Amino acid sequence: MSALPYAGAICWRELSSPNPQDATRFYRDLFSWTSKDVDMGPMGTYTILNNGEEMVAGVMAGPSPEVPSHWINYVTVDDVDASAAQVVELGGRVLMPPTDAPEIGRFSVVADPEGAVFGLLRDPAGQVVPAMDPCPKAGDFCWAQLMTRDVEAAQRFYSTIFGWKVEMYQGMVTLTRGDGGCGSMMTMPPHVPAQVPAYWENYVAVDNLQESYERALALGATSLVTPTSIPNTGDFALVSTPAGATIALWKHGGA
């Protein structure tokens, strides 16, 4: 049994961006989030995004100006070093070796065999906890979906690493941990260029989908999927932010 009650759960989301200030402004204006800069010493400035009183994500400078903005989802593990080694054994890569973060814990950034980037985190103090509330409030992250070209291989990889169980819901591959969902997987649409690796897509709950979608476009985002209904589930839209990261807007139960 895991020593951490949240082991295997997506516990934190981090935006890597070539322009953290502009990215922070975009998300603040879109979701009414607030932000606070934290000095991480040699690791530079780290921006915390808050939805009300709750921390929801972080923003940091990307590795180079040429790398577009992208989200990194961190999963709680008992042993970061062992999990990073297991990622490599299963065909993935370690992008940032296990490192101690001041006052937080130990983390590593890795990629699965198809290139989807995610993080491993051990946070002994429990400062970051899962935010997969089944009834999220507006501005909360509420879902994560892996876009991949090989769903079966991805199922095997993530089930081995995190112990996630695979279930089918309305024809969609869902990932569960314990008695709750932690995400889903979907085959990447054929129109996506071959050079684009697999990636994790994050969903944020909104009160009014159409208004949030229009606000995102007004802030400079590009529409990827217009507001669309999923029967008996809810409505969503997908946009690409000015710096290139995708974000999905979600209205539970429909508009």
Legacy VTK file of the C-alpha trace (Angstrom):
# vtk DataFile Version 3.0
C-alpha trace
ASCII
DATASET POLYDATA
POINTS 255 float
0.000 0.000 0.000
1.191 3.509 -0.788
2.502 5.659 2.044
0.823 8.687 0.463
-2.985 8.903 0.429
-2.973 10.684 -2.934
-0.454 8.449 -4.726
-1.398 8.092 -8.386
-3.472 11.277 -8.472
-2.846 14.317 -10.642
-1.959 16.800 -7.928
-0.547 19.852 -9.690
-0.466 21.553 -13.061
2.336 23.715 -14.319
2.493 25.904 -17.400
5.870 26.177 -19.087
5.897 29.312 -21.235
8.440 31.409 -23.164
6.649 34.468 -21.749
5.361 33.709 -18.238
4.106 37.255 -17.657
1.849 37.300 -20.723
0.657 33.752 -20.043
-0.220 34.641 -16.454
-2.165 37.685 -17.620
-4.138 35.597 -20.130
-5.284 33.043 -17.552
-6.029 35.685 -14.930
-8.261 37.526 -17.385
-9.925 34.351 -18.660
-10.700 32.605 -15.366
-10.498 35.500 -12.867
-7.552 33.782 -11.216
-5.090 35.724 -9.075
-1.332 35.279 -9.091
1.637 35.533 -6.775
5.331 35.382 -7.664
7.596 33.212 -5.526
11.397 33.404 -5.537
12.703 29.849 -5.989
16.370 30.828 -5.732
18.499 29.197 -8.451
15.316 27.859 -10.071
14.111 31.415 -10.764
10.699 33.004 -10.270
7.685 30.741 -9.975
4.174 32.153 -10.334
1.348 30.583 -8.348
-2.158 30.850 -9.824
-5.062 30.853 -7.378
-8.777 30.308 -7.846
-10.146 32.160 -4.864
-8.160 30.931 -1.856
-6.990 27.718 -3.526
-3.774 27.196 -5.478
-4.583 25.648 -8.848
-1.430 25.856 -10.971
2.032 27.264 -11.437
3.717 29.168 -14.263
7.416 29.151 -15.049
9.734 30.158 -17.877
10.194 27.507 -20.544
13.523 25.949 -21.519
13.924 28.250 -24.552
11.967 30.891 -26.515
11.499 28.388 -29.367
9.501 25.937 -27.230
5.759 26.790 -27.251
3.794 27.013 -24.024
2.641 23.650 -22.702
1.057 22.214 -19.584
2.792 19.665 -17.361
0.561 17.551 -15.121
2.243 16.248 -11.976
1.253 12.917 -10.456
1.915 12.045 -6.822
4.270 9.091 -6.346
5.889 7.439 -3.335
9.383 7.428 -4.831
10.259 9.932 -7.556
13.609 8.319 -8.372
12.135 4.835 -8.720
9.227 6.087 -10.834
11.561 8.032 -13.135
13.668 4.902 -13.606
10.532 2.916 -14.395
9.524 5.470 -17.040
12.839 4.821 -18.805
12.453 1.042 -18.482
9.078 1.302 -20.219
10.446 3.337 -23.129
9.949 6.885 -21.873
12.516 9.614 -21.189
13.615 11.703 -18.233
13.619 15.385 -19.230
14.514 16.740 -15.793
16.172 14.331 -13.365
14.795 13.946 -9.845
15.365 17.248 -8.049
14.555 18.661 -4.638
12.342 21.764 -4.709
12.661 24.060 -1.670
9.785 23.672 0.811
7.843 21.420 -1.576
9.430 18.026 -2.063
11.086 16.045 -4.821
10.057 16.080 -8.466
11.033 15.018 -11.957
9.762 15.837 -15.449
9.459 12.891 -17.829
7.877 11.908 -21.143
6.012 8.762 -22.115
7.129 6.691 -25.157
5.044 8.883 -27.495
6.432 12.113 -26.090
3.638 13.252 -23.761
5.285 15.266 -20.978
4.220 14.872 -17.353
5.714 15.239 -13.908
6.361 13.055 -10.877
6.046 14.608 -7.431
6.476 13.534 -3.852
5.059 16.201 -1.566
5.381 14.811 1.975
3.748 17.849 3.571
0.668 17.570 1.368
0.872 21.173 0.166
-0.466 20.244 -3.255
-3.406 17.875 -3.331
-5.622 16.568 -6.135
-8.291 18.938 -7.403
-10.452 16.393 -9.244
-13.661 17.459 -7.511
-16.675 15.693 -9.088
-18.580 18.983 -8.709
-15.903 21.596 -9.425
-16.525 25.298 -9.064
-15.786 27.708 -11.895
-12.059 28.168 -12.342
-11.097 24.730 -11.024
-9.297 22.154 -13.136
-11.770 19.323 -13.519
-10.342 16.807 -15.995
-7.245 15.734 -17.925
-7.156 13.886 -21.229
-4.220 12.273 -22.972
-4.166 12.785 -26.726
-2.184 9.880 -28.161
-1.754 7.899 -31.376
-1.608 4.561 -29.551
-4.256 4.308 -26.850
-3.548 0.655 -26.044
0.173 1.259 -25.509
-0.607 4.324 -23.394
-2.996 2.280 -21.253
-0.266 -0.235 -20.508
2.315 2.447 -19.762
0.258 4.542 -17.347
-1.367 1.544 -15.668
2.086 0.174 -14.920
3.535 3.464 -13.685
0.612 4.687 -11.584
-1.649 1.684 -11.102
-4.476 3.406 -12.962
-7.368 1.201 -14.031
-8.918 1.482 -17.467
-12.677 1.653 -17.951
-14.960 2.515 -20.857
-17.520 5.303 -20.571
-19.679 6.250 -23.560
-17.034 4.845 -25.885
-14.220 6.794 -24.205
-11.253 5.284 -22.395
-11.310 6.595 -18.825
-8.646 6.232 -16.161
-9.623 5.579 -12.573
-7.783 5.513 -9.285
-9.545 4.028 -6.297
-13.165 5.100 -6.543
-12.575 8.239 -8.586
-11.648 9.230 -12.115
-8.273 10.764 -12.849
-8.462 11.308 -16.592
-9.105 9.816 -19.994
-7.384 8.912 -23.255
-8.349 9.688 -26.806
-6.836 8.912 -30.195
-5.247 12.019 -31.638
-7.213 13.372 -34.633
-5.596 12.526 -37.998
-5.276 16.194 -38.963
-2.711 16.801 -36.197
0.752 17.056 -37.828
2.888 13.934 -37.440
5.652 15.897 -35.714
3.340 16.822 -32.826
3.957 14.370 -29.959
1.286 13.011 -27.654
0.199 15.508 -25.005
-2.047 16.002 -21.991
-5.024 18.335 -22.379
-6.506 20.054 -19.307
-10.115 21.065 -18.685
-11.217 24.014 -16.544
-14.781 24.378 -15.269
-16.699 27.513 -16.263
-20.137 28.888 -15.402
-21.015 30.007 -18.930
-19.274 28.165 -21.749
-20.176 30.544 -24.570
-19.087 33.620 -22.620
-15.795 32.010 -21.566
-15.123 30.815 -25.114
-15.731 34.288 -26.545
-13.578 35.862 -23.831
-10.715 33.495 -24.678
-10.892 34.508 -28.339
-11.005 38.189 -27.394
-7.832 37.671 -25.353
-6.042 36.315 -28.426
-6.743 32.586 -28.275
-7.455 30.526 -31.398
-10.502 28.280 -31.592
-9.751 24.573 -32.025
-13.186 23.185 -31.123
-16.259 25.401 -30.929
-18.715 24.854 -28.040
-19.830 21.230 -28.361
-22.197 19.053 -26.342
-21.372 15.583 -24.998
-24.690 13.797 -24.347
-25.564 13.300 -20.677
-22.251 14.792 -19.600
-21.668 18.445 -20.445
-20.451 20.964 -22.988
-16.885 21.902 -23.877
-14.758 24.050 -26.148
-11.051 23.901 -26.900
-8.752 26.825 -27.603
-5.068 27.423 -28.201
-3.645 30.289 -26.182
-1.557 33.054 -27.825
1.653 31.283 -26.732
0.519 27.886 -28.036
-0.778 25.926 -25.036
-4.207 24.346 -25.385
-6.881 24.638 -22.712
-10.366 23.137 -22.676
-13.381 24.917 -21.186
-15.963 22.705 -19.512
-19.556 23.280 -18.419
-20.818 20.284 -16.451
-24.307 19.132 -17.367
-24.583 21.386 -20.385
-25.001 25.100 -20.929
LINES 1 256
255 0 1 2 3 4 5 6 7 8 9 10 11 12 13 14 15 16 17 18 19 20 21 22 23 24 25 26 27 28 29 30 31 32 33 34 35 36 37 38 39 40 41 42 43 44 45 46 47 48 49 50 51 52 53 54 55 56 57 58 59 60 61 62 63 64 65 66 67 68 69 70 71 72 73 74 75 76 77 78 79 80 81 82 83 84 85 86 87 88 89 90 91 92 93 94 95 96 97 98 99 100 101 102 103 104 105 106 107 108 109 110 111 112 113 114 115 116 117 118 119 120 121 122 123 124 125 126 127 128 129 130 131 132 133 134 135 136 137 138 139 140 141 142 143 144 145 146 147 148 149 150 151 152 153 154 155 156 157 158 159 160 161 162 163 164 165 166 167 168 169 170 171 172 173 174 175 176 177 178 179 180 181 182 183 184 185 186 187 188 189 190 191 192 193 194 195 196 197 198 199 200 201 202 203 204 205 206 207 208 209 210 211 212 213 214 215 216 217 218 219 220 221 222 223 224 225 226 227 228 229 230 231 232 233 234 235 236 237 238 239 240 241 242 243 244 245 246 247 248 249 250 251 252 253 254
